[in-house]
Amino acid sequence: MSPRLSPAHLDEILALQLTVAWASEAAGEPPRLGWWRSDLVDPEAGGDLFVRLLPRTTA
């Protein structure tokens, strides 16, 4: 069984993931690397991504 990661290591991994996600966006201003069309810091707090992920159904 592999040893557990410490909270500090998990924090570092999460920080790297968020940095790559932010740097890779194309929908923000200014556009960054443009690897995918999302904007984690939009006014809806990531709403752009969730709108595209969730099914489009009406009641």
Backbone as CSV, one residue per row, in Angstrom:
resi,resn,N_x,N_y,N_z,CA_x,CA_y,CA_z,C_x,C_y,C_z
1,MET,0.843,-1.178,0.000,0.000,0.000,0.000,0.891,1.245,0.000
2,SER,0.529,2.209,-0.806,1.343,3.416,-0.895,1.064,4.342,0.285
3,PRO,2.072,5.107,0.685,1.870,6.035,1.805,0.915,7.158,1.403
4,ARG,0.233,7.712,2.381,-0.709,8.801,2.127,0.053,10.101,1.892
5,LEU,-0.529,10.941,1.079,0.062,12.255,0.841,-0.308,13.188,1.986
6,SER,0.622,14.020,2.346,0.358,14.981,3.417,-0.533,16.107,2.884
7,PRO,-1.235,16.800,3.769,-2.047,17.936,3.322,-1.226,18.988,2.567
8,ALA,0.014,19.187,2.955,0.860,20.164,2.258,1.110,19.739,0.808
9,HIS,1.361,18.442,0.586,1.566,17.954,-0.778,0.281,18.069,-1.595
10,LEU,-0.845,17.755,-0.984,-2.120,17.884,-1.683,-2.388,19.339,-2.060
11,ASP,-2.041,20.268,-1.167,-2.196,21.692,-1.470,-1.335,22.102,-2.665
12,GLU,-0.108,21.593,-2.725,0.776,21.904,-3.851,0.211,21.369,-5.162
13,ILE,-0.312,20.147,-5.135,-0.892,19.543,-6.338,-2.092,20.352,-6.807
14,LEU,-2.969,20.723,-5.886,-4.146,21.514,-6.241,-3.745,22.877,-6.804
15,ALA,-2.751,23.509,-6.203,-2.289,24.808,-6.695,-1.753,24.688,-8.125
16,LEU,-1.013,23.624,-8.412,-0.506,23.418,-9.770,-1.641,23.179,-10.754
17,GLN,-2.633,22.375,-10.352,-3.767,22.104,-11.236,-4.532,23.387,-11.561
18,LEU,-4.777,24.208,-10.552,-5.503,25.457,-10.781,-4.689,26.429,-11.632
19,THR,-3.381,26.442,-11.442,-2.519,27.312,-12.244,-2.556,26.909,-13.710
20,VAL,-2.452,25.615,-13.981,-2.509,25.131,-15.365,-3.884,25.408,-15.964
21,ALA,-4.951,25.175,-15.186,-6.307,25.431,-15.683,-6.480,26.904,-16.033
22,TRP,-6.039,27.795,-15.159,-6.173,29.235,-15.407,-5.351,29.650,-16.627
23,ALA,-4.106,29.177,-16.701,-3.213,29.584,-17.788,-3.663,29.041,-19.139
24,SER,-4.460,27.991,-19.148,-4.852,27.330,-20.392,-6.154,27.845,-20.978
25,GLU,-6.802,28.782,-20.321,-8.102,29.266,-20.773,-7.987,30.179,-21.988
26,ALA,-9.066,30.193,-22.777,-9.119,31.071,-23.941,-10.227,32.102,-23.828
27,ALA,-11.187,31.903,-22.926,-12.352,32.787,-22.867,-12.117,34.016,-21.996
28,GLY,-11.033,34.060,-21.263,-10.785,35.182,-20.363,-10.198,36.385,-21.074
29,GLU,-10.087,37.452,-20.335,-9.449,38.665,-20.848,-8.262,38.989,-19.967
30,PRO,-7.074,38.987,-20.441,-6.697,38.657,-21.808,-6.711,37.148,-22.013
31,PRO,-6.914,36.672,-23.251,-6.855,35.234,-23.492,-5.452,34.717,-23.186
32,ARG,-5.411,33.560,-22.599,-4.118,33.002,-22.213,-3.675,31.959,-23.242
33,LEU,-3.266,30.780,-22.871,-2.739,29.799,-23.822,-3.787,29.291,-24.805
34,GLY,-5.047,29.312,-24.414,-6.114,28.947,-25.340,-6.272,27.465,-25.597
35,TRP,-5.910,26.625,-24.641,-6.047,25.188,-24.835,-7.497,24.744,-24.778
36,TRP,-8.336,25.446,-24.021,-9.769,25.161,-23.996,-10.532,26.438,-23.716
37,ARG,-11.790,26.464,-24.192,-12.615,27.665,-24.080,-13.393,27.634,-22.771
38,SER,-12.789,28.131,-21.738,-13.454,28.252,-20.441,-12.888,29.476,-19.742
39,ASP,-13.562,29.874,-18.679,-13.111,31.023,-17.907,-13.475,30.773,-16.455
40,LEU,-12.509,30.359,-15.645,-12.768,30.032,-14.244,-13.086,31.256,-13.413
41,VAL,-12.751,32.432,-13.892,-12.984,33.647,-13.119,-14.045,34.534,-13.777
42,ASP,-15.030,33.903,-14.424,-16.112,34.687,-15.008,-17.045,35.193,-13.904
43,PRO,-17.911,36.151,-14.199,-18.796,36.719,-13.168,-19.678,35.675,-12.482
44,GLU,-19.974,34.574,-13.160,-20.798,33.524,-12.561,-19.956,32.485,-11.827
45,ALA,-18.698,32.768,-11.571,-17.796,31.880,-10.824,-17.694,30.499,-11.467
46,GLY,-17.287,30.458,-12.711,-17.148,29.188,-13.412,-18.416,28.766,-14.124
47,GLY,-19.393,29.646,-14.180,-20.674,29.316,-14.794,-20.563,28.943,-16.258
48,ASP,-19.612,29.534,-16.977,-19.427,29.207,-18.387,-19.165,27.721,-18.565
49,LEU,-18.299,27.163,-17.755,-17.981,25.742,-17.846,-19.192,24.888,-17.496
50,PHE,-19.891,25.220,-16.417,-21.026,24.410,-15.990,-22.183,24.479,-16.982
51,VAL,-22.394,25.625,-17.618,-23.454,25.733,-18.620,-23.187,24.766,-19.762
52,ARG,-21.927,24.627,-20.159,-21.594,23.727,-21.262,-21.557,22.269,-20.839
53,LEU,-21.347,21.986,-19.554,-21.293,20.605,-19.089,-22.670,20.016,-18.806
54,LEU,-23.584,20.839,-18.313,-24.892,20.339,-17.906,-25.799,20.145,-19.115
55,PRO,-26.736,19.189,-19.026,-27.657,18.972,-20.150,-28.566,20.180,-20.361
56,ARG,-28.951,20.382,-21.594,-29.838,21.499,-21.935,-31.267,20.979,-22.031
57,THR,-31.968,20.995,-20.928,-33.357,20.534,-20.900,-34.251,21.660,-20.422
58,THR,-35.495,21.597,-20.806,-36.470,22.579,-20.343,-37.631,21.854,-19.700
59,ALA,-38.273,22.518,-18.753,-39.405,21.899,-18.054,-40.685,22.157,-18.811
